[in-house]
Amino acid sequence: MAAAAAAAAAGQGEEVPNRRVVLKRYVNGFPAEDDMEVVAGAARLAVPAGSAGVVLKNLYVSCDPYMRNRMTKHDQPSYVPDFVPGEVLVNFGVSRVVASGHPDFKVGDLVWGTTGWEEYTFIPSPESLFKINHPEIPLSYYIGVLGMPGITAYFGFFEVAKPKKGEYVFVSAASGAVGQIVGQLAKLTGCYVVGSAGSDEKVNLLKTKFGYDEAFNYKKEQDLNATLKRYFPEGIDIYFENVGGATLDAVLLNMRLHGRIPACGMISQYNLEQPEGVRNLFLLVTKRVRMEGFISFDHFGEYCRFEEDMVGYLKEGKLNYVEDVVDGLEKAPAALIGLFSGRNVGKQLVAVARE
């Protein structure tokens, strides 16, 4: 106690326990919980002298499929840096500022942005953090429908796909963090929407909670091409790509002339040591289809417009959002791994501290 008091008096702040989730080793193939571990540590609740950083108390952290890519060592740099064995995993989170040296952030502010999978995180350059403007909405939504997944759905659909009323839209991984939003935005636009998911429970959710016109369990379909022809006898205008592989190949056979494919992710490929090929790519040429990849980070500068639109939809009851929340950092590794077997129902996140 005396040492803590002396440190605080010296401007070093109180030292508190700080559990962290670290990567134990680089991963090839399917990841396992044992590739990560929860370790004990300590954090100081003060910023270093002269620093413009902030110390965050993390309330929620997000589990997202793209984290898998960061768990492998890449010879060629990827669009986000690889994780480093022995260091804390990082991803999006919702946090409260507990110490600040930055004029734009004060103690008590609620923020969302990139943080550590730990109880407390020091952010030396907090300019990338977003203040939470609507604390009346569940805070966890800021790593879901009002965070990266929402940005991905909103800009991928409206800016990349450029939908028109009456068009035919197919969404894969449709009950996930992004897909559930895309389907609802498509319905708000006046489109006909079909989604695929990996269980009957999720298919029911798509039709009863998210307003999809139709949905199917892809695990029960022997011939995806025939399935898509059944649901889209006139073809698909927009395919919101989340999975890749055999689904993409079947979709290409069913695209309409001048269709659009916003490529958000390809979760079926993330754990393969040798990615699958796509055989029907020439149909992009013959059907004049535009397939465009995009990254949510590209649209962070337009966040204010996105936030106000989405908050409006939520308050008007035009958007539903389903989360799958586990309590405690010790459950984070299992929650992340569960994404790749479809164990989660809705947006997967971890409650680190509930206030």
C-alpha positions in Angstrom: 0.0 0.0 0.0 2.8 2.4 0.9 4.5 1.7 -2.5 1.3 2.3 -4.3 0.8 5.6 -2.5 4.3 6.7 -3.3 3.9 5.8 -7.0 0.6 7.8 -7.2 2.3 10.8 -5.5 5.1 10.6 -8.1 2.5 10.8 -10.9 2.8 7.2 -11.9 -0.8 6.3 -10.9 -2.2 3.4 -9.0 -1.0 0.0 -10.1 -3.9 -2.5 -10.7 -4.0 -6.2 -11.8 -4.4 -6.5 -15.6 -5.3 -9.8 -17.1 -4.4 -10.1 -20.8 -5.0 -12.5 -23.7 -1.8 -13.2 -25.6 -0.9 -15.2 -28.7 1.2 -18.2 -27.7 2.4 -19.2 -31.2 1.7 -18.5 -34.8 -1.1 -20.6 -36.2 -1.3 -22.7 -39.4 -4.6 -24.4 -40.3 -7.5 -24.3 -37.8 -6.8 -22.3 -34.6 -7.3 -23.7 -31.2 -8.0 -22.2 -27.8 -4.5 -23.4 -26.7 -2.9 -21.0 -29.3 -3.9 -18.2 -26.9 -3.6 -17.9 -23.1 -4.8 -15.5 -20.4 -1.9 -14.2 -18.4 -1.6 -12.0 -15.3 -0.1 -8.6 -15.5 -0.3 -5.1 -14.1 -1.3 -1.7 -15.4 -0.8 1.9 -14.1 -3.8 4.1 -14.1 -1.9 7.2 -15.3 -0.3 8.4 -18.5 3.5 9.0 -18.6 4.6 12.5 -17.9 4.3 14.6 -21.1 2.3 12.0 -22.9 -0.9 12.9 -24.9 -2.1 9.3 -24.5 -5.0 7.8 -22.5 -5.5 4.8 -20.3 -8.7 2.8 -21.0 -10.7 0.5 -18.8 -12.1 -2.0 -21.3 -15.7 -2.9 -21.0 -16.3 -5.0 -24.1 -13.9 -6.5 -26.7 -14.9 -7.8 -30.1 -14.3 -11.2 -31.7 -14.0 -10.9 -35.4 -13.1 -13.4 -38.1 -10.3 -11.2 -39.6 -8.3 -11.8 -36.4 -7.5 -15.2 -37.7 -5.5 -13.7 -40.5 -3.4 -11.9 -37.9 -2.5 -15.1 -36.1 -0.4 -16.3 -39.0 3.1 -15.1 -39.8 3.0 -13.6 -43.3 6.1 -13.2 -45.6 4.2 -10.5 -47.5 2.6 -7.8 -45.3 -1.2 -8.0 -45.0 -3.6 -5.1 -44.7 -3.3 -5.3 -40.9 -0.1 -6.3 -39.0 0.4 -9.8 -37.8 0.0 -10.5 -34.1 3.2 -11.2 -32.2 3.6 -14.3 -30.0 3.7 -13.3 -26.3 2.0 -9.9 -26.9 -1.6 -9.0 -26.2 -4.1 -9.5 -28.9 -5.8 -6.3 -30.2 -9.2 -5.6 -31.7 -12.1 -3.2 -31.4 -13.5 -2.5 -28.0 -15.7 -0.3 -25.9 -13.9 1.4 -23.1 -14.0 4.2 -20.5 -11.1 6.7 -20.1 -9.6 6.4 -16.7 -6.6 8.6 -17.2 -5.8 11.2 -19.9 -3.1 13.5 -21.2 -5.0 14.4 -24.3 -7.1 17.6 -24.5 -9.9 15.9 -26.4 -10.4 13.1 -23.9 -11.3 13.5 -20.3 -11.6 10.9 -17.5 -15.0 9.2 -17.7 -15.4 9.6 -21.5 -16.8 6.5 -23.2 -15.0 5.6 -26.4 -14.8 2.8 -29.0 -11.8 1.8 -31.2 -8.8 -0.4 -31.3 -7.7 -1.6 -27.8 -6.1 -4.6 -26.2 -7.8 -7.9 -25.2 -7.0 -7.0 -21.6 -8.6 -5.2 -18.6 -6.7 -1.9 -19.1 -4.9 -0.5 -22.2 -2.6 2.5 -22.6 -3.2 4.2 -26.0 -0.3 6.5 -26.8 -2.1 8.1 -29.8 -5.9 8.2 -29.1 -6.8 10.2 -32.1 -8.1 7.0 -33.7 -10.6 6.5 -30.9 -14.3 7.5 -31.4 -16.3 9.1 -28.7 -19.6 7.4 -27.9 -22.3 10.0 -28.7 -25.3 7.9 -27.8 -24.8 6.3 -24.4 -28.5 5.7 -24.2 -28.0 2.9 -26.7 -26.4 -0.4 -25.4 -22.7 0.3 -25.3 -21.9 -3.1 -26.8 -23.5 -1.9 -30.1 -20.5 0.3 -30.7 -18.5 -2.8 -31.6 -21.4 -4.2 -33.6 -24.1 -2.4 -35.4 -22.6 1.0 -34.6 -19.0 -0.1 -35.0 -16.8 -2.0 -37.5 -19.5 -4.6 -38.6 -22.1 -1.8 -39.1 -19.6 0.3 -41.1 -18.8 -2.7 -43.2 -22.5 -3.5 -43.9 -23.5 0.1 -44.5 -20.7 1.2 -46.8 -20.3 -2.1 -48.5 -24.0 -2.2 -49.4 -24.7 1.5 -50.2 -21.3 2.6 -51.5 -20.0 -0.5 -53.2 -23.1 -2.4 -54.2 -25.1 0.7 -55.0 -28.5 -1.0 -54.7 -31.7 -0.1 -56.5 -35.3 -0.7 -55.3 -36.6 -4.0 -56.5 -33.2 -5.7 -57.0 -32.4 -9.3 -55.9 -29.9 -9.6 -53.1 -28.1 -12.6 -51.7 -26.2 -12.5 -48.4 -23.9 -15.3 -47.2 -23.1 -15.7 -43.4 -26.4 -13.8 -43.2 -26.9 -14.1 -39.4 -23.4 -12.9 -38.5 -22.3 -9.5 -37.3 -22.3 -8.0 -40.8 -24.9 -10.1 -42.6 -27.8 -9.4 -40.3 -27.4 -5.7 -40.9 -27.0 -6.0 -44.7 -30.2 -7.9 -45.0 -32.2 -5.3 -43.1 -30.6 -2.4 -45.1 -31.6 -4.2 -48.3 -35.2 -4.5 -47.1 -35.2 -0.8 -46.2 -34.1 -0.1 -49.7 -36.9 -2.2 -51.2 -34.9 -5.2 -52.3 -35.8 -8.9 -52.3 -33.3 -10.6 -49.9 -32.3 -14.2 -49.3 -29.7 -15.3 -46.8 -27.7 -18.4 -46.1 -26.7 -19.6 -42.6 -25.3 -22.7 -41.0 -28.2 -23.9 -38.8 -32.0 -24.1 -38.7 -32.0 -21.8 -35.7 -30.1 -19.1 -37.7 -32.4 -19.5 -40.7 -35.4 -18.9 -38.5 -33.7 -15.8 -37.0 -33.2 -14.4 -40.5 -36.8 -14.7 -41.4 -38.4 -13.8 -38.1 -36.0 -11.2 -36.6 -34.2 -9.7 -39.6 -36.9 -9.6 -42.2 -35.3 -11.7 -44.9 -37.7 -12.8 -47.6 -36.2 -16.3 -47.6 -33.3 -18.1 -46.0 -31.7 -21.6 -46.2 -29.3 -23.8 -44.3 -26.4 -24.3 -46.6 -25.3 -27.4 -44.7 -28.5 -29.1 -45.9 -28.1 -28.2 -49.5 -26.3 -30.7 -51.8 -26.2 -28.5 -54.8 -25.7 -24.7 -54.1 -26.2 -23.8 -57.8 -29.6 -25.5 -57.8 -30.5 -23.9 -54.5 -29.7 -20.4 -55.8 -31.7 -21.1 -58.9 -34.7 -22.1 -56.8 -34.5 -18.9 -54.7 -33.4 -16.6 -57.6 -35.1 -17.9 -60.8 -34.3 -14.5 -62.4 -30.8 -14.3 -61.0 -28.9 -12.2 -58.4 -28.2 -8.5 -58.8 -26.1 -8.1 -55.6 -24.2 -10.8 -53.7 -22.7 -9.6 -50.4 -19.7 -11.9 -50.2 -18.8 -13.1 -46.7 -17.6 -16.7 -47.3 -15.9 -17.4 -50.6 -15.2 -20.9 -51.8 -18.0 -23.1 -53.2 -20.6 -20.5 -52.4 -18.9 -17.8 -54.6 -18.5 -20.3 -57.4 -22.2 -21.1 -57.3 -23.2 -17.4 -57.1 -21.2 -16.6 -60.2 -23.4 -19.0 -62.2 -26.5 -17.1 -61.0 -25.4 -13.5 -61.3 -27.5 -11.2 -63.5 -25.9 -8.9 -66.1 -24.2 -5.9 -64.5 -24.5 -7.5 -61.1 -22.3 -6.3 -58.2 -20.4 -8.4 -55.6 -19.0 -6.3 -52.6 -16.3 -8.6 -51.2 -16.3 -8.2 -47.4 -14.7 -11.5 -46.3 -14.1 -15.1 -47.1 -14.4 -17.0 -43.8 -14.5 -20.4 -45.5 -10.9 -19.9 -46.6 -9.2 -18.5 -43.4 -8.2 -21.8 -41.9 -7.1 -23.6 -45.1 -3.4 -24.0 -45.6 -4.0 -24.0 -49.3 -6.9 -21.7 -50.3 -9.5 -23.1 -52.7 -9.6 -21.9 -56.3 -12.7 -20.3 -57.9 -13.5 -21.9 -61.3 -16.2 -19.6 -62.6 -14.4 -16.2 -62.6 -14.8 -15.8 -66.4 -18.5 -15.1 -65.7 -17.4 -11.7 -64.3 -16.5 -10.9 -67.9 -19.4 -12.4 -69.8 -22.0 -11.1 -67.3 -20.2 -7.7 -66.9 -20.2 -8.2 -63.1 -18.3 -5.9 -60.8 -16.6 -7.6 -57.9 -15.0 -5.1 -55.5 -13.1 -5.7 -52.3 -13.3 -3.1 -49.5 -12.1 -2.5 -46.0 -14.1 -0.8 -43.2 -11.2 1.4 -42.2 -11.5 3.2 -45.6 -14.7 4.7 -44.4 -13.9 5.7 -40.8 -13.7 9.4 -42.0 -17.4 9.2 -42.8 -18.4 7.8 -39.4 -20.6 10.7 -38.3 -23.0 10.3 -41.2 -23.1 6.6 -40.7 -23.7 6.9 -36.9 -26.6 9.3 -37.2 -28.3 7.2 -40.0 -27.9 3.9 -38.0 -29.0 5.4 -34.7 -32.1 6.7 -36.4 -32.9 3.3 -37.8 -32.4 1.7 -34.3 -34.6 4.3 -32.5 -37.3 4.0 -35.1 -37.3 0.2 -34.7 -36.2 -0.3 -38.3 -33.1 -2.3 -37.3 -32.8 -5.3 -35.0 -29.5 -6.5 -33.8 -28.6 -9.8 -32.1 -25.5 -10.3 -30.0 -23.8 -13.4 -28.5 -22.1 -12.1 -25.3 -19.7 -14.2 -23.1 -18.6 -12.8 -19.7 -14.9 -12.7 -18.8 -11.6 -12.5 -20.6 -10.9 -16.1 -19.8 -13.7 -17.0 -22.2 -12.4 -14.9 -25.1 -10.2 -17.5 -26.8 -13.1 -20.0 -27.0 -15.5 -17.3 -28.2 -13.1 -16.4 -31.1 -12.5 -20.0 -32.1 -16.3 -20.6 -32.1 -16.7 -18.1 -35.0 -15.1 -20.6 -37.4 -17.5 -23.5 -36.6 -20.6 -21.2 -36.4 -21.1 -21.7 -32.7 -22.1 -18.0 -32.2 -25.6 -16.7 -32.9 -25.3 -13.0 -33.9 -22.4 -10.7 -33.1 -19.8 -12.4 -30.9 -18.3 -10.2 -28.1 -16.8 -10.5 -24.7 -17.9 -8.5 -21.6 -14.7 -7.6 -19.8 -16.3 -5.4 -17.1 -19.9 -4.5 -16.8 -20.7 -1.1 -15.3 
